[in-house]
Amino acid sequence: MEDKMRSERYKKKKSKWKVFRNIMFLVIIVIFAGAAFAYYRIQPAQHFNAGSVNILLLGSDQRPGETIGHSDTMILAHVDVNRHQVKAISIPRDTRVHLPGYGYTKLTSVQYVLQSKHGPKQGIAEAVKVISDFTGVPVDYYAETNFQGIQAMVDALGGITMNVPETVKIGSQVFQPGPHFVNGTTALALARERHSAAGGDYGRQMAQIEILKGIAKEALSPGNLPKLPSLLNSSSNYMLATNMSTSDMASLGLALKNIDPNTDVKYKQLQGTQESLYDDVLQAYNDQIVLNQQKVKKTITAFFQD
């Protein structure tokens, strides 16, 4: 009798274990299926179903503790997720533009004015719209950082190797053209230097695009790929504002992971003539860059149409 009761208890325990095991097995299947579906959804071909995406990268002079700033750097990039190519243009910070409701001013002032009036978040969104309207390029995503963000990003990667495009002097150190391994502090100094660069602000733009290429190459290197999730989750340390979600960033990373920044990134500067013109916002004459609209349209057509 006792053996029979023991046998029944064993059967009940075994039955309960089967139920528990089946439930756990089902949970595991659901987790893996969910993960597989999530991974599928961030595949660039599915996530960016248009096949390409336009991203505006903004560098602000906003300092720690401040909530507004001027657009010091503007790079408009077209990412072809199918061909794994990037085409980017730099827009001069002193470009003369018309700001509705204010008149003509420098492009660098647009963000400051709109953020002052509408607040940081709405101001940056409206500044992006002004740049989109001026270039004729629909902007899908924007990402804004400041100089401290660039420094933090480079240091988070353990430094980057970048190509210095022309001879520049940082303090007492002279950087000759060619590859250099730099930390965040040096990358920041190179991103800001224009006085010793032969090309002035255009020379600084070239250094900035090389820094971005160095960051991309280092971030997507095999050794740093495992760090990407933590880097994405800590993006607030590098970015002041963006309309990109974490999944947007992850999918973009997948689209660019096999890219060669030296061959798959095409870059062009929008150049114009410098003139002393009246600034309606500052109510004074200052040096502004006047772009040839026909040349701008030709470049935009070549770079932003698949």
C-alpha positions as CSV (number, residue, x, y, z in Angstrom):
1,M,0.0,0.0,0.0
2,E,2.8,2.3,0.9
3,D,4.7,1.5,-2.3
4,K,1.6,2.3,-4.3
5,M,1.1,5.7,-2.6
6,R,4.8,6.5,-3.2
7,S,4.4,5.5,-6.8
8,E,1.4,7.8,-7.2
9,R,3.3,10.7,-5.6
10,Y,6.2,10.1,-7.9
11,K,3.8,10.1,-10.9
12,K,2.3,13.4,-9.8
13,K,5.7,15.0,-9.3
14,K,6.8,13.7,-12.7
15,S,3.6,15.1,-14.2
16,K,4.2,18.5,-12.6
17,W,7.8,18.5,-13.8
18,K,6.5,17.8,-17.3
19,V,4.1,20.6,-17.1
20,F,6.8,23.0,-15.8
21,R,9.3,21.7,-18.4
22,N,6.8,22.3,-21.2
23,I,6.0,25.8,-19.9
24,M,9.7,26.7,-19.7
25,F,10.2,25.2,-23.2
26,L,7.4,27.3,-24.5
27,V,8.8,30.4,-22.8
28,I,12.2,29.8,-24.3
29,I,10.7,29.4,-27.7
30,V,8.8,32.6,-27.3
31,I,11.9,34.5,-26.1
32,F,14.0,33.2,-29.0
33,A,11.2,33.9,-31.5
34,G,10.8,37.4,-30.1
35,A,14.5,38.0,-30.3
36,A,14.7,36.6,-33.8
37,F,11.8,38.8,-34.9
38,A,13.3,41.9,-33.2
39,Y,16.6,41.1,-35.0
40,Y,14.7,40.7,-38.3
41,R,13.0,44.0,-37.8
42,I,16.2,45.9,-37.2
43,Q,17.7,44.5,-40.4
44,P,18.3,47.6,-42.6
45,A,16.2,46.2,-45.5
46,Q,13.2,45.9,-43.3
47,H,13.8,48.8,-40.9
48,F,14.6,51.3,-43.6
49,N,12.1,50.0,-46.2
50,A,12.8,52.9,-48.6
51,G,16.3,51.5,-49.2
52,S,18.0,54.8,-48.1
53,V,17.8,57.3,-45.4
54,N,18.9,61.0,-45.0
55,I,20.6,62.0,-41.8
56,L,21.5,65.5,-40.6
57,L,24.5,65.7,-38.3
58,L,24.7,68.9,-36.3
59,G,27.6,70.1,-34.1
60,S,26.6,72.7,-31.6
61,D,28.7,75.2,-29.7
62,Q,26.4,74.6,-26.8
63,R,28.4,74.5,-23.6
64,P,27.7,72.4,-20.4
65,G,24.8,73.9,-18.5
66,E,23.4,75.7,-21.5
67,T,20.2,74.7,-23.3
68,I,20.7,76.5,-26.6
69,G,23.6,76.9,-29.0
70,H,24.7,77.8,-32.6
71,S,25.0,75.2,-35.3
72,D,28.8,75.1,-35.7
73,T,28.9,72.1,-38.0
74,M,26.3,70.8,-40.4
75,I,26.8,67.6,-42.4
76,L,24.0,66.1,-44.4
77,A,24.4,62.4,-45.2
78,H,22.6,60.0,-47.6
79,V,22.9,56.4,-46.5
80,D,22.2,53.7,-49.1
81,V,21.4,50.7,-46.9
82,N,21.3,48.3,-49.9
83,R,24.6,49.4,-51.5
84,H,26.3,50.1,-48.1
85,Q,27.4,53.5,-49.3
86,V,27.3,57.0,-47.7
87,K,27.4,60.3,-49.5
88,A,27.8,63.4,-47.4
89,I,28.0,67.1,-47.8
90,S,29.2,69.9,-45.5
91,I,27.2,73.1,-45.4
92,P,29.2,76.2,-44.3
93,R,28.1,77.6,-41.0
94,D,28.1,81.2,-42.3
95,T,25.8,80.4,-45.3
96,R,23.4,83.2,-46.0
97,V,19.8,82.0,-45.6
98,H,16.4,83.5,-45.2
99,L,14.7,82.8,-41.8
100,P,10.9,83.3,-42.1
101,G,9.8,86.0,-39.8
102,Y,13.3,87.4,-39.2
103,G,14.9,88.0,-42.6
104,Y,18.4,87.1,-43.8
105,T,21.0,85.8,-41.5
106,K,23.8,83.2,-41.2
107,L,22.8,79.6,-41.0
108,T,24.7,79.2,-37.7
109,S,22.3,81.6,-36.1
110,V,19.1,79.8,-37.1
111,Q,19.3,77.2,-34.4
112,Y,20.1,79.7,-31.7
113,V,17.2,82.0,-32.6
114,L,14.6,79.2,-32.9
115,Q,15.7,77.5,-29.7
116,S,15.5,80.8,-27.9
117,K,12.0,81.3,-29.0
118,H,10.5,77.8,-29.0
119,G,12.7,75.9,-26.5
120,P,15.5,73.4,-27.1
121,K,13.5,70.5,-28.5
122,Q,11.1,72.4,-30.8
123,G,13.8,74.8,-31.8
124,I,16.1,72.1,-33.0
125,A,13.3,70.4,-35.0
126,E,12.5,73.7,-36.7
127,A,16.2,74.4,-37.4
128,V,16.3,71.0,-39.1
129,K,13.3,72.0,-41.2
130,V,15.0,75.2,-42.3
131,I,18.1,73.3,-43.4
132,S,15.9,70.8,-45.2
133,D,14.0,73.5,-47.0
134,F,17.2,75.4,-47.9
135,T,18.8,72.3,-49.4
136,G,15.7,70.7,-50.8
137,V,16.6,67.4,-49.0
138,P,14.0,65.7,-46.9
139,V,15.6,64.9,-43.5
140,D,14.6,61.6,-42.0
141,Y,16.7,61.7,-38.9
142,Y,18.9,64.2,-37.1
143,A,21.5,63.9,-34.4
144,E,23.1,66.8,-32.6
145,T,26.2,66.7,-30.5
146,N,28.6,69.3,-29.1
147,F,32.4,69.3,-28.9
148,Q,32.3,67.6,-25.5
149,G,30.2,64.8,-27.1
150,I,32.8,64.2,-29.8
151,Q,35.5,63.9,-27.1
152,A,33.4,61.5,-25.0
153,M,32.6,59.4,-28.0
154,V,36.2,59.0,-29.1
155,D,37.3,58.2,-25.5
156,A,34.5,55.7,-25.1
157,L,36.0,53.8,-28.1
158,G,39.5,54.0,-26.7
159,G,40.7,56.4,-29.3
160,I,40.5,56.4,-33.1
161,T,42.8,56.4,-36.1
162,M,41.9,59.3,-38.4
163,N,43.4,60.9,-41.5
164,V,44.6,64.4,-40.9
165,P,43.8,66.1,-44.3
166,E,46.3,69.0,-44.1
167,T,49.0,70.4,-41.9
168,V,47.6,72.0,-38.8
169,K,49.1,73.2,-35.5
170,I,47.5,72.4,-32.1
171,G,49.3,74.3,-29.4
172,S,53.0,73.5,-30.0
173,Q,52.3,70.2,-31.8
174,V,52.2,70.1,-35.6
175,F,50.1,67.4,-37.3
176,Q,51.3,66.5,-40.8
177,P,48.9,65.1,-43.3
178,G,48.3,61.3,-42.9
179,P,47.0,58.8,-40.4
180,H,47.2,59.6,-36.7
181,F,45.9,57.8,-33.6
182,V,44.2,60.3,-31.4
183,N,42.3,60.4,-28.1
184,G,39.2,62.5,-27.4
185,T,41.0,65.6,-26.4
186,T,43.1,65.7,-29.6
187,A,40.2,64.8,-31.8
188,L,38.2,67.7,-30.3
189,A,41.1,70.1,-30.9
190,L,41.4,68.9,-34.6
191,A,37.6,69.3,-35.0
192,R,37.8,72.9,-33.9
193,E,41.0,74.1,-35.5
194,R,40.7,76.4,-38.5
195,H,43.2,79.1,-38.0
196,S,46.3,77.1,-38.9
197,A,44.5,75.1,-41.6
198,A,45.2,76.4,-45.1
199,G,41.5,75.9,-46.0
200,G,40.3,77.8,-43.0
201,D,36.7,76.7,-42.1
202,Y,36.7,74.4,-45.2
203,G,39.9,72.7,-43.8
204,R,38.2,72.2,-40.5
205,Q,35.2,70.6,-42.3
206,M,37.5,68.1,-43.9
207,A,39.0,67.2,-40.5
208,Q,35.6,66.8,-39.0
209,I,34.5,64.3,-41.7
210,E,37.7,62.4,-41.2
211,I,37.0,62.2,-37.4
212,L,33.5,60.9,-38.2
213,K,35.0,58.3,-40.5
214,G,37.5,57.3,-37.8
215,I,34.7,57.0,-35.2
216,A,32.6,54.8,-37.6
217,K,35.5,52.6,-38.4
218,E,36.5,52.1,-34.8
219,A,32.9,51.6,-33.5
220,L,32.2,48.9,-36.2
221,S,35.5,47.1,-35.8
222,P,35.2,43.5,-34.6
223,G,36.7,44.2,-31.2
224,N,34.1,47.0,-30.5
225,L,31.0,45.3,-31.9
226,P,30.2,43.7,-28.5
227,K,30.3,47.3,-27.0
228,L,27.8,48.7,-29.4
229,P,24.7,48.0,-27.3
230,S,26.2,49.8,-24.3
231,L,27.4,52.6,-26.5
232,L,23.9,53.0,-28.0
233,N,22.3,52.9,-24.5
234,S,24.7,55.6,-23.3
235,S,24.1,57.8,-26.4
236,S,22.8,60.6,-24.2
237,N,26.4,61.1,-23.1
238,Y,27.3,62.0,-26.7
239,M,24.1,63.5,-28.2
240,L,22.2,66.7,-27.2
241,A,19.2,65.8,-29.4
242,T,18.1,63.2,-31.8
243,N,14.9,61.8,-33.2
244,M,16.5,58.3,-33.7
245,S,15.4,55.5,-31.5
246,T,17.8,52.8,-30.2
247,S,16.5,50.4,-32.8
248,D,17.1,53.1,-35.5
249,M,20.7,53.4,-34.4
250,A,21.2,49.6,-34.2
251,S,19.8,49.1,-37.7
252,L,22.0,51.9,-39.0
253,G,25.0,50.2,-37.4
254,L,24.1,46.9,-39.2
255,A,23.8,48.8,-42.5
256,L,27.3,50.3,-42.0
257,K,29.1,47.4,-40.3
258,N,30.8,46.2,-43.5
259,I,31.4,49.7,-44.9
260,D,34.9,50.9,-45.7
261,P,35.0,54.6,-44.8
262,N,37.9,55.1,-47.2
263,T,36.1,53.9,-50.3
264,D,32.4,53.7,-49.5
265,V,32.0,57.3,-48.2
266,K,31.8,60.1,-50.8
267,Y,32.2,63.6,-49.5
268,K,31.7,67.1,-50.9
269,Q,31.8,70.6,-49.5
270,L,29.3,73.2,-50.6
271,Q,31.5,76.2,-51.3
272,G,30.5,79.8,-52.1
273,T,31.7,83.3,-52.1
274,Q,32.3,85.4,-49.0
275,E,30.6,88.7,-48.9
276,S,30.0,91.4,-46.3
277,L,26.2,91.6,-46.1
278,Y,23.5,92.9,-43.7
279,D,22.4,90.4,-41.1
280,D,18.7,91.1,-40.2
281,V,19.0,89.1,-37.0
282,L,22.1,90.7,-35.7
283,Q,21.2,94.1,-37.4
284,A,24.7,94.6,-38.6
285,Y,27.0,93.8,-41.5
286,N,29.1,90.7,-41.3
287,D,30.9,88.1,-43.5
288,Q,28.5,85.6,-45.0
289,I,28.9,82.8,-47.5
290,V,26.7,83.0,-50.6
291,L,26.1,79.7,-52.3
292,N,25.4,79.3,-56.0
293,Q,21.9,77.7,-56.0
294,Q,22.5,75.9,-59.3
295,K,25.7,74.3,-58.1
296,V,23.9,73.3,-54.8
297,K,21.1,71.7,-56.8
298,K,23.5,69.8,-59.0
299,T,25.4,68.4,-55.9
300,I,22.1,67.6,-54.2
301,T,20.8,65.7,-57.2
302,A,24.1,63.7,-57.5
303,F,24.3,62.9,-53.8
304,F,20.7,62.5,-52.6
305,Q,18.9,60.7,-55.5
306,D,19.3,56.9,-55.8
